[in-house]
Amino acid sequence: MAEPFELPDLSVQRSVRAQVAQALRAALVAGQMRPGEIYSAPTLAA
């Protein structure tokens, strides 16, 4: 029998803006981006 798994709450819809903000925040916290550094849109999109 397969292990039960939990689906994410799909009733909460986040805007693209909120999703991008969360991804950038996570990258900063993880040390993948440096605070104060200027990143171009093409660099972020790559």
N, C-alpha and C positions, 0 to 999 in steps of 0.2 A: 504494500500500500504506500502511496506517495506521501511524503511529509507535507503537512498542512503549511500553507504560507499565507502571509498577510499582504493584502493589496493596499496600495496607498489610497488615502481618502480622495476620491475623484470628485466629490461634491465641491471641494475648494478649488476655484479657478483663479490662477494667478496670472496677472498680465505679463506680457513679454518683458516689460520694463522691470517688474518685480523679479522675474526669473534671472535676468541679466544682473541685477543688483546682487542677488543671492550668489550667483556664480562668481562675481568679482570679489565679493566679501569672502567667500570660501577660499579663493586663490590667494588673497592677502593673508588670511589666517594661516594657510598652509605654507606660506613663505614662497609661493610661486611667483608672486608679484611684489614689488617693493613700494612702500608708501612714498608718495611724493614724486615718483617716476611718471613721466608722461608716456602713455601708450597710444599709438595711432589705431584707428578703427580697423584698418587692414591687418595690423599685427594681432589685435584681439580676435579677429575673425578667423585667423589661420589656425 
